[in-house]
Each structure stands twice: as C-alpha cells, then as structure tokens.
Amino acid sequence: MVKNRKAPSFEPDPAPTASPADLSRRISTILRLSASIRVFTARWRLIKAKLRELLDLLAAAEGCGEEGLEVRSAMAAAGEALEECGKLAGLCAELRFCGKLLMQSDLDVVLGKLDGHVKALARVLSRDGVVCKQAMIVVRPGAGACRDDLRFYVRDLLRRMKIGGVKMKREALVSLNEAMVEDERYVKVVVEDEDLVNVLVRCLDSADSGVQEKCVKVWSLIAGFDKFRCALIGAGAVGPLIKVLESGSELGKEVAIRCLMKLTANSDNAWSVSAQGGVTALLEICSNGDCSGELISLACGVLKNLSEVEEIKRFMVDEGATSVLVELVECDNETAQLGSIDLLQALAYKDEPVRQVIIKEGGILALARVLDLRYSFSQKAREVALRAIDNLCFSSIVTLNSLISNGFLDHLLYLLRNGDVSIQEMALKSVYRLCGVSEEARKAMGEAAFIPELIRFLGAKSFEVRDMASVSLQSMVSVQKNLRQLSQDDRSISLLLQMLDPGEGNAADKMILLSTLLAISRSSNIGRKKIARSPYMKNVEQLAETDLPDAKKLLRKLSSNRIRSIMSEIWHS
C-alpha cells in the first residue's frame, strides 16, 4: 500500500528581511509550493502572477545604489504579506483549511496586499524617471543560445517595460523588436509569456507615441506568424490596435494597419476586427484628406480582406464605403487611387446589388474619366481603371451604352494606338469583349475606326494578341456597314494581303486573313478591285499553288472577265 505523500509546508524565516535577495528567495519558495495546489486555482493563478511581478521588480532592484535603500524600505512592508501568503499556500496544498468561504476571503485579502506592494515598489523604482541606473543590463544571447537564455533576456526586457520610464520602455521595445527580427524563436518566447503579453497590450494605450509605435511593431511581427495570430486576438490586442488607428500618430497608424492586414489575411479573424469597430475606423482613414496615400491604400487592403465575409461587406456598403471609394477614384494620389479601385472591384465581384450601388453613385463614370486624356492620370492608373471597367461594366448593355456615350471608345482607341504594351493588350481585351456584347457596340467601334488597329495587331508576336485581334476583326466585319468601310480602305486591304506572305506567319493566321478578304470581295466591286490591284496579290497566288482552299476561292472570285483584264495589265506590264 502506497502512502500519500505529505505536501511540503512553508516555514517562514524567523525574522523577515527587507533584502531583495532574501525576499526573492521567499517568493520562489512560495511559487514552488503553490505548484501542488489543486483548489481555488483561479485565485492562485492571480496570486502567482503578482508574486512573479514582485520577483521581476526585485531583480531590477539588485544593482541599485542609493535608490536601493528606498527600494528595501518599500519592500519591508511586503514581508508580512509574503509570510501570510506562504501559510495559506501550505494550508491549501495540504487541504487543512476550515471552510471554503473563509479561505476564499483570506486569499482575496492577500491578493489585494500583494497588488499594493507591487504598485508601491514600481512607483519607487520609476520615480522621476530614474530606474536603478546601475542595475545590470542583460546582453542579448548569441545565435546558438538555448531557449532558457532567450527567456531570461526577454524577462529582463519585461522588467524594464514594467518599471522603467518612457525612455527605458522605448529602448526595451526596440531591443525586443530587434531580437524577434533576428531570431524567430523569440516570437514564441514572447507569446508564451503571459505577463509580457499583458504588458504589450497595455503599451498600446501608452500616452507616449514612441512607446505606442514601437509596441505596434512588436505586435505586427507576431501577426506575421499564422500560428500566433490567435494569441494576439486572445490577448485582447485588437481593440487597442484599432484605437491606434483612431488617435495614434501617422507612423503608429501605418504599422497598426499593416498588423491588421496580416491578421485578416485569414477571414476567420475578420469578425474580431469588425466587432471592435475596425470597419468604421478604416473608412474614416479613407475619407480623411489629411491621411497619406500609402495609409489610405493600406486601409483599403484591410477592408478588402474583411469584405471576404459577406455580412461585413454589407455593413461596409451600408456605412457608405462605396461613396468614399468613388471619390478616391479621381483623387490626385495614385497610391490611394489604385487601392480604392481595387477595393471597389472586390466589393462588386459577383454581387449585382453592390455593382448597381457603385453605378448609381457615379463609380463607372469616375473610372472612365481616369482614361480621359484631358486629365493627367498615370499610365498605371489608366491600366487599373480599364481593368475595373472590364470587370464591372461589360455584363450590362445599359452600362455599356452609358460608357460609350461618355467617350469611352475614344479613350480605348487612344490606348490601342499609344499605350504601353501592357495597356494595349488590356485595351485589346476590352475590344474583344465588346465585340461579343452587341451589334450596336460593333457598329460604334466600326465608326470609331477600330478596324485598322485590329488589322495591325494581327502581326503581333504574341499568339494571344493575334487571336483576340482576329476574332474581334471577324466579329466586326460581320456587320455590313463595317465591311463596306473596310472595302474602301486601301491601306487596310494592302496590309491584309501583305500579311499573307507565304514565308511568314502560320496557316491558322492566314486562314483568318483570307476569310476577311473573301468577305470584302463578296461585299462590293470596289473591294474586289482594290484587292486585285494590290502589289501583294501575288501572295494569294502562291498560297493557291499550295492548295490552300480559301486562297483558291479568292482567286476564283476575282477571275471574272473584267477583273482578269485588270490583273493581266498589272502582272504583264
């Protein structure tokens, strides 16, 4: 039969001493004893937290000079509380107390006394901003240090954040940030230290902007690790971070938004931001003309993450997000402009009601004005605006007609002719999609002289570009009015025939060119004459000799007596 072990009892020192070293030893003994306690666990958890705070304060007081006398005087009053705490620990460990209610009351009293001593000692140490100037400064462990060394270093920084003045708090936060950047193991050490996490949350509410900014950087580093984001939320850091957005410095706001960006990368965390008023604070930044473009763009990025949750997106729209974003579309700051356009697209994606709200508030026309050459928007802004128009407008004939009536085709044609390669391809994609929407759109583009530009793109190196151009061209010439216009364009017909050079291009491209020429030859006598008189007609003959069906069809179409005589005069002159 195994006998129950008797829990170790706490034997108080004969005479309490005010020496920091002696008191630290007594606290350590109580902490070891409390590890075996299985009753009143919630209260003992609070008591142990206060005891650890006292240990930190005592460690900071070890190297003090004259200030140490005041420290020891402040600690003298703690001896009685420690003795009482030790006795209660022994009674709870051995289950020798008389009644639960009485023991609960005694534990509450001791907790209150310990809290008072912690505050008193902290006041002495930090009085007038002077914190034991001669206390030992722990050097950061080297790269190969063990985890215990890392914890020791972090605890030293924690002590300085607790009892130091503003300057020492800043320095401790900078050191902590540097350590976390250089060695990721520090991140886990920080997250696992409940006392440090609580201090970091309190630092977010600091009246000093420097402390606040440096603390936000620490939280941003933690948020960079997916497995530690739950610790950030559990610690209650989201609310203080949002307060930084509302009243912090420009730098503090920027770092806080970057932190929230990382946090909301997983939509599961979106509710924790929204529930603390994050949407309203971010929209306020977007509508604040004094905020930088970078800050507004970052705010749009966080709102985009939040919009992944349907309920939050609806709330954003109800809060006036679309009207704020439409105003930003035409703002002078490109960074803010691009962020707002990107967010508008995210809100309207597969959401017809939101798209209608954006149209009603002038969002589509605002995007079209970005393409207008009368305004000095950048090529990048025009590229993004064109992509947004492509995503938002081409599913509605009414919206397209409104765009066309406001000069959209003129802007599109200019980009085809003069834009960089990337925006030319985007403009061509818009033409390609417009051709598939309605005959009215094809007629309007024919009148605006899009066909010669499409023919030019048939000679592009990119297969995708040639394909979009050829399909668009075939769609355009299916409209008789456009085909008649093309039949009268000497330059375009000549270019089509020139591209039929047997030594260049591929058979698929030549089939498209020949089908277009066949359509021209069938549409009018003028078109047939222009084809027959072109110096590049020999390309058609050479292709016909290779038994290419459409080349033979074109030759037969041109082989009437009248056309043959014209051809004979040209070829045999």
VOKOLTOR-857916 format. One record per residue (C-alpha): residue in one letter; x, y, z. Coordinates in steps of 0.02 Angstrom, whole numbers, plus 50000, padded with zeros to 5 digits. Example, Ala and Ser with C-alpha at 12.3 -4.5 7.8 and 13.67 -1.06 7.14 Angstrom:
<pagus>
PAGU  res     c1     c2     c3
PAGU    A  50615  49775  50390
PAGU    S  50684  49947  50357
</pagus>
This chain:
<pagus>
PAGU  res     c1     c2     c3
PAGU    M  50000  50000  50000
PAGU    V  50069  50167  49945
PAGU    K  50057  50305  50072
PAGU    N  50004  50479  50019
PAGU    R  50147  50600  50016
PAGU    K  50131  50747  50130
PAGU    A  50139  50912  50036
PAGU    P  50290  51019  50083
PAGU    S  50249  51153  50209
PAGU    F  50306  51333  50207
PAGU    E  50421  51376  50351
PAGU    P  50436  51564  50372
PAGU    D  50602  51642  50414
PAGU    P  50623  51688  50596
PAGU    A  50630  51871  50553
PAGU    P  50575  51944  50389
PAGU    T  50707  52043  50300
PAGU    A  50693  52185  50176
PAGU    S  50841  52121  50072
PAGU    P  50785  52100  49890
PAGU    A  50886  51939  49875
PAGU    D  50807  51862  50031
PAGU    L  50633  51912  49981
PAGU    S  50660  51840  49807
PAGU    R  50708  51675  49887
PAGU    R  50550  51675  49993
PAGU    I  50441  51712  49840
PAGU    S  50523  51570  49743
PAGU    T  50484  51451  49886
PAGU    I  50301  51501  49886
PAGU    L  50291  51479  49697
PAGU    R  50362  51303  49709
PAGU    L  50240  51259  49845
PAGU    S  50091  51329  49750
PAGU    A  50126  51212  49605
PAGU    S  50050  51069  49706
PAGU    I  49889  51165  49747
PAGU    R  49732  51095  49665
PAGU    V  49600  51205  49746
PAGU    F  49550  51386  49717
PAGU    T  49651  51378  49555
PAGU    A  49584  51541  49484
PAGU    R  49634  51641  49638
PAGU    W  49804  51558  49650
PAGU    R  49836  51597  49467
PAGU    L  49812  51782  49506
PAGU    I  49919  51771  49663
PAGU    K  50061  51685  49569
PAGU    A  50056  51820  49436
PAGU    K  50080  51953  49571
PAGU    L  50221  51854  49650
PAGU    R  50310  51844  49482
PAGU    E  50290  52031  49461
PAGU    L  50371  52056  49631
PAGU    L  50515  51944  49575
PAGU    D  50541  52050  49420
PAGU    L  50543  52209  49522
PAGU    L  50666  52136  49647
PAGU    A  50782  52079  49508
PAGU    A  50783  52256  49439
PAGU    A  50824  52324  49612
PAGU    E  50976  52211  49639
PAGU    G  51105  52331  49566
PAGU    C  51035  52493  49634
PAGU    G  51143  52615  49730
PAGU    E  51064  52747  49840
PAGU    E  50896  52713  49762
PAGU    G  50911  52535  49830
PAGU    L  50886  52599  50008
PAGU    E  50715  52663  49959
PAGU    V  50680  52501  49869
PAGU    R  50720  52399  50025
PAGU    S  50613  52515  50129
PAGU    A  50467  52489  50010
PAGU    M  50493  52301  50016
PAGU    A  50497  52291  50206
PAGU    A  50308  52305  50210
PAGU    A  50293  52156  50091
PAGU    G  50371  52034  50216
PAGU    E  50212  52012  50316
PAGU    A  50106  51985  50160
PAGU    L  50231  51855  50097
PAGU    E  50227  51762  50264
PAGU    E  50037  51760  50263
PAGU    C  50036  51702  50080
PAGU    G  50155  51560  50121
PAGU    K  50046  51499  50265
PAGU    L  49892  51499  50154
PAGU    A  49989  51404  50019
PAGU    G  50033  51268  50146
PAGU    L  49852  51254  50205
PAGU    C  49785  51241  50027
PAGU    A  49917  51114  49974
PAGU    E  49876  51002  50124
PAGU    L  49687  51038  50118
PAGU    R  49692  51089  50302
PAGU    F  49581  51244  50293
PAGU    C  49420  51257  50395
PAGU    G  49298  51322  50266
PAGU    K  49297  51366  50082
PAGU    L  49216  51536  50103
PAGU    L  49339  51588  50238
PAGU    M  49488  51530  50135
PAGU    Q  49423  51621  49981
PAGU    S  49409  51780  50083
PAGU    D  49586  51759  50152
PAGU    L  49657  51732  49977
PAGU    D  49569  51888  49914
PAGU    V  49645  51990  50055
PAGU    V  49821  51926  50018
PAGU    L  49797  51960  49832
PAGU    G  49749  52139  49871
PAGU    K  49901  52163  49983
PAGU    L  50021  52092  49852
PAGU    D  49946  52205  49719
PAGU    G  49975  52355  49831
PAGU    H  50157  52308  49862
PAGU    V  50188  52283  49676
PAGU    K  50122  52457  49638
PAGU    A  50217  52535  49782
PAGU    L  50383  52460  49729
PAGU    A  50355  52505  49547
PAGU    R  50324  52686  49598
PAGU    V  50487  52692  49695
PAGU    L  50587  52617  49554
PAGU    S  50516  52729  49419
PAGU    R  50504  52889  49521
PAGU    D  50559  53041  49422
PAGU    G  50600  52927  49275
PAGU    V  50753  52854  49363
PAGU    V  50763  52665  49367
PAGU    C  50913  52596  49457
PAGU    K  51040  52665  49335
PAGU    Q  51174  52547  49397
PAGU    A  51068  52389  49378
PAGU    M  51144  52254  49271
PAGU    I  51099  52260  49086
PAGU    V  51075  52086  49015
PAGU    V  51163  52061  48848
PAGU    R  51063  51977  48710
PAGU    P  51111  51793  48694
PAGU    G  51207  51737  48541
PAGU    A  51135  51644  48391
PAGU    G  51161  51472  48467
PAGU    A  51087  51513  48638
PAGU    C  50965  51392  48719
PAGU    R  50782  51436  48749
PAGU    D  50812  51468  48935
PAGU    D  50937  51604  48890
PAGU    L  50811  51682  48773
PAGU    R  50679  51681  48909
PAGU    F  50798  51760  49034
PAGU    Y  50836  51900  48911
PAGU    V  50652  51928  48873
PAGU    R  50609  51933  49059
PAGU    D  50741  52066  49084
PAGU    L  50660  52171  48947
PAGU    L  50492  52141  49029
PAGU    R  50556  52210  49194
PAGU    R  50616  52367  49107
PAGU    M  50449  52390  49021
PAGU    K  50359  52371  49188
PAGU    I  50460  52486  49297
PAGU    G  50555  52597  49177
PAGU    G  50514  52772  49122
PAGU    V  50466  52817  48944
PAGU    K  50644  52811  48879
PAGU    M  50679  52639  48954
PAGU    K  50514  52571  48888
PAGU    R  50559  52629  48713
PAGU    E  50732  52552  48723
PAGU    A  50663  52387  48788
PAGU    L  50534  52378  48648
PAGU    V  50666  52417  48517
PAGU    S  50778  52279  48587
PAGU    L  50633  52157  48589
PAGU    N  50588  52200  48410
PAGU    E  50767  52177  48351
PAGU    A  50780  52010  48440
PAGU    M  50619  51946  48359
PAGU    V  50676  52001  48187
PAGU    E  50845  51914  48202
PAGU    D  50783  51754  48284
PAGU    E  50605  51691  48261
PAGU    R  50618  51587  48420
PAGU    Y  50594  51748  48519
PAGU    V  50418  51763  48447
PAGU    K  50365  51601  48530
PAGU    V  50450  51651  48692
PAGU    V  50355  51815  48693
PAGU    V  50186  51737  48653
PAGU    E  50208  51605  48789
PAGU    D  50246  51737  48923
PAGU    E  50075  51791  48987
PAGU    D  50146  51936  49089
PAGU    L  50239  52006  48938
PAGU    V  50087  51990  48826
PAGU    N  49983  52088  48951
PAGU    V  50116  52224  48963
PAGU    L  50124  52237  48773
PAGU    V  49936  52260  48767
PAGU    R  49948  52399  48896
PAGU    C  50088  52483  48798
PAGU    L  49969  52504  48652
PAGU    D  49871  52625  48761
PAGU    S  50027  52723  48807
PAGU    A  50012  52912  48802
PAGU    D  50186  52918  48725
PAGU    S  50180  52897  48537
PAGU    G  50356  52822  48533
PAGU    V  50310  52682  48653
PAGU    Q  50149  52652  48558
PAGU    E  50234  52644  48387
PAGU    K  50370  52526  48444
PAGU    C  50243  52414  48532
PAGU    V  50136  52403  48374
PAGU    K  50290  52344  48279
PAGU    V  50309  52201  48402
PAGU    W  50127  52150  48377
PAGU    S  50147  52164  48189
PAGU    L  50291  52041  48196
PAGU    I  50185  51920  48297
PAGU    A  50041  51938  48173
PAGU    G  50160  51885  48035
PAGU    F  50151  51706  48102
PAGU    D  49987  51620  48067
PAGU    K  50003  51505  48218
PAGU    F  50023  51653  48338
PAGU    R  49881  51762  48274
PAGU    C  49759  51678  48393
PAGU    A  49872  51734  48536
PAGU    L  49856  51914  48476
PAGU    I  49667  51901  48474
PAGU    G  49659  51806  48639
PAGU    A  49765  51938  48725
PAGU    G  49639  52073  48678
PAGU    A  49760  52170  48568
PAGU    V  49637  52203  48426
PAGU    G  49539  52337  48519
PAGU    P  49694  52439  48567
PAGU    L  49761  52421  48389
PAGU    I  49602  52498  48321
PAGU    K  49617  52639  48448
PAGU    V  49789  52673  48373
PAGU    L  49702  52691  48203
PAGU    E  49585  52819  48279
PAGU    S  49705  52927  48379
PAGU    G  49884  52868  48353
PAGU    S  50024  52952  48256
PAGU    E  50040  52932  48067
PAGU    L  50176  52801  48090
PAGU    G  50079  52712  48226
PAGU    K  49926  52703  48113
PAGU    E  50027  52635  47968
PAGU    V  50107  52497  48070
PAGU    A  49941  52455  48153
PAGU    I  49856  52438  47983
PAGU    R  49997  52326  47922
PAGU    C  49971  52220  48077
PAGU    L  49784  52208  48043
PAGU    M  49821  52166  47861
PAGU    K  49919  52013  47918
PAGU    L  49787  51968  48047
PAGU    T  49642  51975  47923
PAGU    A  49734  51877  47787
PAGU    N  49633  51734  47861
PAGU    S  49449  51782  47850
PAGU    D  49417  51684  48012
PAGU    N  49492  51831  48106
PAGU    A  49386  51962  48016
PAGU    W  49250  51964  48147
PAGU    S  49372  52007  48287
PAGU    V  49419  52167  48191
PAGU    S  49242  52212  48137
PAGU    A  49170  52184  48311
PAGU    Q  49293  52310  48386
PAGU    G  49241  52449  48265
PAGU    G  49379  52415  48138
PAGU    V  49272  52447  47983
PAGU    T  49219  52619  48042
PAGU    A  49397  52667  48090
PAGU    L  49467  52610  47922
PAGU    L  49332  52703  47824
PAGU    E  49371  52859  47924
PAGU    I  49552  52848  47867
PAGU    C  49495  52828  47686
PAGU    S  49387  52983  47696
PAGU    N  49516  53087  47789
PAGU    G  49600  53204  47666
PAGU    D  49746  53230  47785
PAGU    C  49800  53047  47780
PAGU    S  49938  52993  47663
PAGU    G  49903  52894  47505
PAGU    E  50001  52747  47574
PAGU    L  49894  52744  47731
PAGU    I  49732  52751  47630
PAGU    S  49791  52612  47515
PAGU    L  49834  52502  47664
PAGU    A  49664  52537  47742
PAGU    C  49582  52484  47577
PAGU    G  49685  52324  47584
PAGU    V  49620  52279  47757
PAGU    L  49442  52320  47705
PAGU    K  49464  52206  47555
PAGU    N  49514  52064  47672
PAGU    L  49363  52100  47782
PAGU    S  49245  52102  47631
PAGU    E  49275  51916  47610
PAGU    V  49143  51895  47745
PAGU    E  48975  51933  47664
PAGU    E  48896  52010  47819
PAGU    I  49042  52126  47846
PAGU    K  49038  52179  47663
PAGU    R  48855  52225  47679
PAGU    F  48895  52327  47834
PAGU    M  49034  52417  47740
PAGU    V  48915  52463  47598
PAGU    D  48783  52522  47724
PAGU    E  48916  52629  47807
PAGU    G  48946  52721  47643
PAGU    A  49104  52633  47586
PAGU    T  49060  52646  47400
PAGU    S  49035  52835  47402
PAGU    V  49202  52859  47491
PAGU    L  49290  52748  47365
PAGU    V  49211  52831  47213
PAGU    E  49281  52998  47272
PAGU    L  49453  52920  47290
PAGU    V  49449  52852  47112
PAGU    E  49483  53027  47045
PAGU    C  49599  53088  47183
PAGU    D  49773  53157  47146
PAGU    N  49866  53025  47245
PAGU    E  49898  52872  47136
PAGU    T  49929  52753  47282
PAGU    A  49761  52794  47363
PAGU    Q  49677  52791  47192
PAGU    L  49739  52616  47150
PAGU    G  49690  52550  47321
PAGU    S  49513  52618  47306
PAGU    I  49488  52545  47131
PAGU    D  49548  52376  47189
PAGU    L  49427  52379  47336
PAGU    L  49281  52433  47227
PAGU    Q  49309  52281  47116
PAGU    A  49317  52167  47268
PAGU    L  49152  52235  47335
PAGU    A  49063  52214  47168
PAGU    Y  49133  52043  47125
PAGU    K  48986  51928  47085
PAGU    D  48871  52047  47178
PAGU    E  48747  52135  47064
PAGU    P  48663  52240  47202
PAGU    V  48831  52314  47254
PAGU    R  48877  52344  47072
PAGU    Q  48715  52441  47049
PAGU    V  48756  52546  47202
PAGU    I  48927  52587  47129
PAGU    I  48848  52636  46962
PAGU    K  48715  52742  47048
PAGU    E  48848  52838  47144
PAGU    G  48946  52876  46984
PAGU    G  49083  52746  47003
PAGU    I  49083  52691  46821
PAGU    L  49094  52867  46752
PAGU    A  49231  52907  46877
PAGU    L  49330  52759  46810
PAGU    A  49300  52816  46631
PAGU    R  49366  52990  46672
PAGU    V  49530  52912  46729
PAGU    L  49552  52859  46546
PAGU    D  49515  53034  46482
PAGU    L  49670  53115  46408
PAGU    R  49616  53286  46470
PAGU    Y  49666  53229  46644
PAGU    S  49844  53191  46696
PAGU    F  49822  53019  46770
PAGU    S  49967  52898  46758
PAGU    Q  49977  52753  46637
PAGU    K  49966  52633  46784
PAGU    A  49806  52716  46847
PAGU    R  49729  52703  46674
PAGU    E  49777  52520  46663
PAGU    V  49694  52481  46830
PAGU    A  49540  52584  46788
PAGU    L  49521  52495  46621
PAGU    R  49530  52326  46708
PAGU    A  49397  52383  46832
PAGU    I  49283  52442  46690
PAGU    D  49308  52274  46605
PAGU    N  49256  52184  46765
PAGU    L  49112  52297  46815
PAGU    C  49028  52356  46656
PAGU    F  49028  52228  46517
PAGU    S  48887  52125  46589
PAGU    S  48759  52264  46565
PAGU    I  48705  52340  46398
PAGU    V  48637  52492  46488
PAGU    T  48802  52525  46574
PAGU    L  48899  52499  46412
PAGU    N  48788  52621  46318
PAGU    S  48818  52748  46455
PAGU    L  49006  52721  46440
PAGU    I  49005  52737  46251
PAGU    S  48902  52897  46258
PAGU    N  49032  52970  46376
PAGU    G  49178  52946  46257
PAGU    F  49241  52778  46317
PAGU    L  49280  52716  46141
PAGU    D  49388  52868  46103
PAGU    H  49490  52833  46259
PAGU    L  49502  52649  46214
PAGU    L  49562  52687  46037
PAGU    Y  49695  52805  46102
PAGU    L  49762  52671  46219
PAGU    L  49768  52546  46075
PAGU    R  49872  52667  45973
PAGU    N  49983  52749  46102
PAGU    G  49985  52647  46263
PAGU    D  50123  52539  46331
PAGU    V  50120  52356  46281
PAGU    S  50030  52301  46439
PAGU    I  49890  52428  46425
PAGU    Q  49875  52398  46237
PAGU    E  49841  52216  46272
PAGU    M  49712  52263  46403
PAGU    A  49628  52383  46282
PAGU    L  49625  52246  46150
PAGU    K  49545  52129  46276
PAGU    S  49410  52260  46306
PAGU    V  49380  52272  46118
PAGU    Y  49371  52082  46109
PAGU    R  49239  52078  46246
PAGU    L  49142  52224  46173
PAGU    C  49130  52134  46007
PAGU    G  49041  51991  46093
PAGU    V  48914  52101  46183
PAGU    S  48804  52177  46048
PAGU    E  48796  52230  45866
PAGU    E  48773  52410  45921
PAGU    A  48942  52405  46007
PAGU    R  49022  52333  45849
PAGU    K  48943  52468  45742
PAGU    A  49004  52604  45860
PAGU    M  49181  52536  45855
PAGU    G  49174  52524  45666
PAGU    E  49127  52708  45654
PAGU    A  49268  52749  45776
PAGU    A  49397  52669  45658
PAGU    F  49445  52518  45765
PAGU    I  49464  52400  45615
PAGU    P  49634  52467  45553
PAGU    E  49704  52447  45729
PAGU    L  49641  52268  45740
PAGU    I  49725  52228  45574
PAGU    R  49888  52299  45640
PAGU    F  49879  52183  45791
PAGU    L  49863  52032  45676
PAGU    G  50051  52045  45651
PAGU    A  50093  52043  45837
PAGU    K  50218  51917  45906
PAGU    S  50101  51859  46044
PAGU    F  49982  51720  45993
PAGU    E  49854  51780  46121
PAGU    V  49856  51956  46048
PAGU    R  49839  51892  45870
PAGU    D  49697  51779  45922
PAGU    M  49599  51918  46008
PAGU    A  49629  52035  45860
PAGU    S  49575  51907  45730
PAGU    V  49417  51856  45824
PAGU    S  49373  52039  45852
PAGU    L  49403  52080  45669
PAGU    Q  49293  51937  45609
PAGU    S  49157  51995  45727
PAGU    M  49173  52174  45665
PAGU    V  49164  52132  45480
PAGU    S  49007  52030  45512
PAGU    V  48921  52200  45519
PAGU    Q  48888  52254  45338
PAGU    K  48919  52437  45374
PAGU    N  49091  52398  45444
PAGU    L  49131  52284  45298
PAGU    R  49088  52420  45173
PAGU    Q  49202  52541  45263
PAGU    L  49344  52414  45260
PAGU    S  49315  52385  45073
PAGU    Q  49357  52568  45041
PAGU    D  49515  52569  45147
PAGU    D  49664  52544  45028
PAGU    R  49790  52539  45168
PAGU    S  49700  52406  45270
PAGU    I  49671  52294  45118
PAGU    S  49852  52310  45068
PAGU    L  49908  52264  45244
PAGU    L  49796  52110  45246
PAGU    L  49871  52050  45081
PAGU    Q  50048  52089  45138
PAGU    M  50024  51980  45293
PAGU    L  49987  51832  45177
PAGU    D  50172  51815  45136
PAGU    P  50197  51626  45124
PAGU    G  50365  51637  45209
PAGU    E  50296  51718  45367
PAGU    G  50161  51680  45496
PAGU    N  50064  51518  45513
PAGU    A  49922  51434  45421
PAGU    A  49791  51475  45553
PAGU    D  49826  51662  45542
PAGU    K  49822  51655  45352
PAGU    M  49652  51570  45355
PAGU    I  49583  51716  45456
PAGU    L  49660  51844  45337
PAGU    L  49592  51753  45184
PAGU    S  49418  51740  45259
PAGU    T  49418  51928  45289
PAGU    L  49475  51961  45109
PAGU    L  49341  51843  45045
PAGU    A  49210  51940  45141
PAGU    I  49274  52102  45065
PAGU    S  49272  52028  44889
PAGU    R  49092  51973  44910
PAGU    S  49033  52138  44984
PAGU    S  49073  52260  44842
PAGU    N  49154  52285  44673
PAGU    I  49263  52420  44748
PAGU    G  49336  52297  44872
PAGU    R  49371  52169  44736
PAGU    K  49460  52299  44629
PAGU    K  49570  52355  44773
PAGU    I  49619  52176  44810
PAGU    A  49656  52139  44627
PAGU    R  49761  52295  44603
PAGU    S  49867  52268  44758
PAGU    P  50052  52228  44726
PAGU    Y  50035  52095  44861
PAGU    M  49907  51994  44762
PAGU    K  50049  51877  44715
PAGU    N  50044  51812  44894
PAGU    V  49868  51745  44861
PAGU    E  49927  51659  44702
PAGU    Q  50072  51575  44791
PAGU    L  49957  51513  44929
PAGU    A  49834  51448  44800
PAGU    E  49975  51347  44722
PAGU    T  49996  51259  44892
PAGU    D  49813  51204  44879
PAGU    L  49753  51319  45018
PAGU    P  49563  51315  44992
PAGU    D  49521  51495  45039
PAGU    A  49662  51561  44928
PAGU    K  49586  51467  44780
PAGU    K  49413  51533  44822
PAGU    L  49477  51710  44824
PAGU    L  49562  51689  44654
PAGU    R  49402  51617  44579
PAGU    K  49304  51763  44649
PAGU    L  49422  51883  44564
PAGU    S  49428  51789  44398
PAGU    S  49282  51872  44307
PAGU    N  49325  51939  44131
PAGU    R  49329  52117  44192
PAGU    I  49440  52084  44341
PAGU    R  49550  51965  44240
PAGU    S  49591  52101  44114
PAGU    I  49641  52220  44253
PAGU    M  49751  52087  44331
PAGU    S  49829  52046  44160
PAGU    E  49875  52227  44132
PAGU    I  49959  52237  44302
PAGU    W  50051  52070  44302
PAGU    H  50116  52079  44122
PAGU    S  50158  52261  44108
</pagus>
